[in-house]
Amino acid sequence: MLAPTVGPIVGGWITETYSWHWLFLINVIPGIIAVAVAAAVLPRETLQARLIRSIDWLSLAMLGIALGALEIALKEAPQRGWTSGLVTGLLALSAVSGASFVRRSLSAVSPVVDLRNFISRSFAVGCILSFVLGIGLFGSVYLMPVFLAFVRGHNALEIGTIMLVTGIAQLLMAPVAVALEQRADARLLTGLGFAVFATGLAMSGFQTPQTDSAGMFWPQVVRGLAIMFCLLPPTRLALGALAPDRVPDASGLFNLMRNLGGAIGLALIDTVIYSRGEVHAADLMTRVQSGDVDAARFLGIPEGMITALPAGPPDAGTMAMLAPLLQKASLTAAINDAWLMIALLTVVALLCVPFAQARAQRS
């Protein structure tokens, strides 16, 4: 819980005081300490070479190629286009390698990842929820700095300070969520959590270029209060129906789904921003030329200048004045589209919750 609370502001301070490179280098010393502590306190077991020999290295390679190609494709798709040769080739490679991995894993005696865990309905539902939560979590942490930096012009430390609200709300709700998770139906808490989280996402979908920390306060509070209910109960839904010996393997797959959702979600968000920005810019300009006062206000044109704007295509002087306002307004509108998209996906995920088992039935 400390990570989302202090991470943004500490990261912002490091970036502004030193350099963003230290965001990576700062982990070296804590990493060395963690290794030393783990070596000192964890139970010691004899190395079992037979387990290393039993690893299905071919399946592991197929999985690595599938995920690696998918990650690169998702990174390049928003700029290059989803139908570009590189992206299409990478997606095809990922699909072929992934399908081969699935086929081999289902027939292997000791698979690298036991995909048979998906036979459990609750585990499958939990993974879907984890995937969608990854889109919402990573998406919200991505969209806020983009807006605050490119629209509002804040530096890294200021952005971290504004984003501190979500972490504090999450930290305050954590003990309440833990207490309720141990007593209430996991499906009910999951539904509540995703509904509130979707509400918090949708609340950010109506920002204007003038929105700042005050306007972003309550959406962050709502999302922060909901996050723990989107993490703990779905984990119990997913893993509680499995036999204890299946849980270690299944938990890795469950967490992978959240990270995979984040990667795919960021690619979708970038695609929305790149594609919708130009559309909104053209629409806003058309509306302003037709005398739409609301569009002019959204652009940030001073009230006294709205009626003074000439009708028809703007001249060079007017265009020079409108260009920076239009750029920020169109980016804001595209970011709003992305917020509403991930809110809608979160609502859709709610439809899966009733299909989970009411009580954990171990198999």
DAFEN-V529575 format. One record per residue. N is the residue number from 1. RES is the residue in one small letter. PHI is phi in whole degrees, 0 to 359 (none if undefined). Layout:
n->N res->RES phi->PHI
n->N res->RES phi->PHI
This chain:
n->1 res->m phi->none
n->2 res->l phi->289
n->3 res->a phi->300
n->4 res->p phi->290
n->5 res->t phi->281
n->6 res->v phi->259
n->7 res->g phi->304
n->8 res->p phi->300
n->9 res->i phi->285
n->10 res->v phi->294
n->11 res->g phi->298
n->12 res->g phi->296
n->13 res->w phi->295
n->14 res->i phi->298
n->15 res->t phi->297
n->16 res->e phi->285
n->17 res->t phi->276
n->18 res->y phi->243
n->19 res->s phi->197
n->20 res->w phi->296
n->21 res->h phi->300
n->22 res->w phi->291
n->23 res->l phi->296
n->24 res->f phi->267
n->25 res->l phi->290
n->26 res->i phi->295
n->27 res->n phi->277
n->28 res->v phi->295
n->29 res->i phi->295
n->30 res->p phi->302
n->31 res->g phi->295
n->32 res->i phi->297
n->33 res->i phi->297
n->34 res->a phi->298
n->35 res->v phi->296
n->36 res->a phi->295
n->37 res->v phi->295
n->38 res->a phi->299
n->39 res->a phi->295
n->40 res->a phi->276
n->41 res->v phi->249
n->42 res->l phi->286
n->43 res->p phi->301
n->44 res->r phi->268
n->45 res->e phi->229
n->46 res->t phi->289
n->47 res->l phi->297
n->48 res->q phi->255
n->49 res->a phi->297
n->50 res->r phi->295
n->51 res->l phi->292
n->52 res->i phi->293
n->53 res->r phi->292
n->54 res->s phi->275
n->55 res->i phi->293
n->56 res->d phi->277
n->57 res->w phi->294
n->58 res->l phi->295
n->59 res->s phi->297
n->60 res->l phi->298
n->61 res->a phi->295
n->62 res->m phi->299
n->63 res->l phi->296
n->64 res->g phi->298
n->65 res->i phi->295
n->66 res->a phi->298
n->67 res->l phi->288
n->68 res->g phi->296
n->69 res->a phi->297
n->70 res->l phi->295
n->71 res->e phi->298
n->72 res->i phi->294
n->73 res->a phi->299
n->74 res->l phi->295
n->75 res->k phi->290
n->76 res->e phi->272
n->77 res->a phi->301
n->78 res->p phi->300
n->79 res->q phi->276
n->80 res->r phi->278
n->81 res->g phi->101
n->82 res->w phi->291
n->83 res->t phi->258
n->84 res->s phi->294
n->85 res->g phi->299
n->86 res->l phi->297
n->87 res->v phi->294
n->88 res->t phi->298
n->89 res->g phi->296
n->90 res->l phi->295
n->91 res->l phi->295
n->92 res->a phi->295
n->93 res->l phi->299
n->94 res->s phi->297
n->95 res->a phi->294
n->96 res->v phi->294
n->97 res->s phi->295
n->98 res->g phi->294
n->99 res->a phi->296
n->100 res->s phi->294
n->101 res->f phi->297
n->102 res->v phi->298
n->103 res->r phi->298
n->104 res->r phi->291
n->105 res->s phi->294
n->106 res->l phi->290
n->107 res->s phi->257
n->108 res->a phi->279
n->109 res->v phi->287
n->110 res->s phi->235
n->111 res->p phi->290
n->112 res->v phi->298
n->113 res->v phi->233
n->114 res->d phi->276
n->115 res->l phi->288
n->116 res->r phi->292
n->117 res->n phi->298
n->118 res->f phi->290
n->119 res->i phi->298
n->120 res->s phi->291
n->121 res->r phi->299
n->122 res->s phi->294
n->123 res->f phi->294
n->124 res->a phi->298
n->125 res->v phi->296
n->126 res->g phi->300
n->127 res->c phi->292
n->128 res->i phi->297
n->129 res->l phi->296
n->130 res->s phi->296
n->131 res->f phi->298
n->132 res->v phi->292
n->133 res->l phi->298
n->134 res->g phi->300
n->135 res->i phi->299
n->136 res->g phi->291
n->137 res->l phi->294
n->138 res->f phi->293
n->139 res->g phi->296
n->140 res->s phi->292
n->141 res->v phi->291
n->142 res->y phi->274
n->143 res->l phi->291
n->144 res->m phi->298
n->145 res->p phi->296
n->146 res->v phi->300
n->147 res->f phi->294
n->148 res->l phi->293
n->149 res->a phi->278
n->150 res->f phi->271
n->151 res->v phi->259
n->152 res->r phi->269
n->153 res->g phi->77
n->154 res->h phi->280
n->155 res->n phi->273
n->156 res->a phi->298
n->157 res->l phi->293
n->158 res->e phi->296
n->159 res->i phi->296
n->160 res->g phi->299
n->161 res->t phi->295
n->162 res->i phi->295
n->163 res->m phi->283
n->164 res->l phi->297
n->165 res->v phi->300
n->166 res->t phi->300
n->167 res->g phi->296
n->168 res->i phi->295
n->169 res->a phi->299
n->170 res->q phi->295
n->171 res->l phi->295
n->172 res->l phi->292
n->173 res->m phi->277
n->174 res->a phi->305
n->175 res->p phi->296
n->176 res->v phi->294
n->177 res->a phi->296
n->178 res->v phi->296
n->179 res->a phi->295
n->180 res->l phi->291
n->181 res->e phi->297
n->182 res->q phi->277
n->183 res->r phi->239
n->184 res->a phi->256
n->185 res->d phi->297
n->186 res->a phi->299
n->187 res->r phi->293
n->188 res->l phi->296
n->189 res->l phi->294
n->190 res->t phi->295
n->191 res->g phi->300
n->192 res->l phi->298
n->193 res->g phi->298
n->194 res->f phi->290
n->195 res->a phi->294
n->196 res->v phi->291
n->197 res->f phi->297
n->198 res->a phi->298
n->199 res->t phi->297
n->200 res->g phi->297
n->201 res->l phi->294
n->202 res->a phi->294
n->203 res->m phi->299
n->204 res->s phi->276
n->205 res->g phi->274
n->206 res->f phi->229
n->207 res->q phi->283
n->208 res->t phi->242
n->209 res->p phi->299
n->210 res->q phi->266
n->211 res->t phi->297
n->212 res->d phi->220
n->213 res->s phi->304
n->214 res->a phi->296
n->215 res->g phi->287
n->216 res->m phi->261
n->217 res->f phi->292
n->218 res->w phi->291
n->219 res->p phi->302
n->220 res->q phi->292
n->221 res->v phi->299
n->222 res->v phi->299
n->223 res->r phi->295
n->224 res->g phi->297
n->225 res->l phi->292
n->226 res->a phi->270
n->227 res->i phi->302
n->228 res->m phi->297
n->229 res->f phi->284
n->230 res->c phi->269
n->231 res->l phi->256
n->232 res->l phi->288
n->233 res->p phi->299
n->234 res->p phi->297
n->235 res->t phi->295
n->236 res->r phi->293
n->237 res->l phi->300
n->238 res->a phi->287
n->239 res->l phi->263
n->240 res->g phi->290
n->241 res->a phi->269
n->242 res->l phi->257
n->243 res->a phi->295
n->244 res->p phi->306
n->245 res->d phi->288
n->246 res->r phi->268
n->247 res->v phi->297
n->248 res->p phi->303
n->249 res->d phi->292
n->250 res->a phi->291
n->251 res->s phi->295
n->252 res->g phi->296
n->253 res->l phi->294
n->254 res->f phi->297
n->255 res->n phi->290
n->256 res->l phi->299
n->257 res->m phi->298
n->258 res->r phi->293
n->259 res->n phi->292
n->260 res->l phi->294
n->261 res->g phi->299
n->262 res->g phi->297
n->263 res->a phi->295
n->264 res->i phi->293
n->265 res->g phi->297
n->266 res->l phi->296
n->267 res->a phi->295
n->268 res->l phi->295
n->269 res->i phi->296
n->270 res->d phi->298
n->271 res->t phi->297
n->272 res->v phi->298
n->273 res->i phi->296
n->274 res->y phi->292
n->275 res->s phi->277
n->276 res->r phi->276
n->277 res->g phi->301
n->278 res->e phi->294
n->279 res->v phi->297
n->280 res->h phi->294
n->281 res->a phi->298
n->282 res->a phi->295
n->283 res->d phi->295
n->284 res->l phi->296
n->285 res->m phi->296
n->286 res->t phi->298
n->287 res->r phi->293
n->288 res->v phi->295
n->289 res->q phi->296
n->290 res->s phi->273
n->291 res->g phi->89
n->292 res->d phi->288
n->293 res->v phi->293
n->294 res->d phi->298
n->295 res->a phi->295
n->296 res->a phi->295
n->297 res->r phi->295
n->298 res->f phi->298
n->299 res->l phi->294
n->300 res->g phi->96
n->301 res->i phi->290
n->302 res->p phi->305
n->303 res->e phi->307
n->304 res->g phi->291
n->305 res->m phi->264
n->306 res->i phi->298
n->307 res->t phi->286
n->308 res->a phi->274
n->309 res->l phi->293
n->310 res->p phi->290
n->311 res->a phi->285
n->312 res->g phi->86
n->313 res->p phi->299
n->314 res->p phi->289
n->315 res->d phi->282
n->316 res->a phi->299
n->317 res->g phi->294
n->318 res->t phi->295
n->319 res->m phi->295
n->320 res->a phi->296
n->321 res->m phi->287
n->322 res->l phi->279
n->323 res->a phi->306
n->324 res->p phi->294
n->325 res->l phi->294
n->326 res->l phi->294
n->327 res->q phi->297
n->328 res->k phi->291
n->329 res->a phi->292
n->330 res->s phi->292
n->331 res->l phi->295
n->332 res->t phi->299
n->333 res->a phi->296
n->334 res->a phi->292
n->335 res->i phi->296
n->336 res->n phi->301
n->337 res->d phi->301
n->338 res->a phi->293
n->339 res->w phi->302
n->340 res->l phi->292
n->341 res->m phi->296
n->342 res->i phi->288
n->343 res->a phi->295
n->344 res->l phi->296
n->345 res->l phi->298
n->346 res->t phi->293
n->347 res->v phi->296
n->348 res->v phi->299
n->349 res->a phi->299
n->350 res->l phi->300
n->351 res->l phi->294
n->352 res->c phi->278
n->353 res->v phi->303
n->354 res->p phi->298
n->355 res->f phi->280
n->356 res->a phi->286
n->357 res->q phi->289
n->358 res->a phi->297
n->359 res->r phi->232
n->360 res->a phi->295
n->361 res->q phi->240
n->362 res->r phi->291
n->363 res->s phi->228
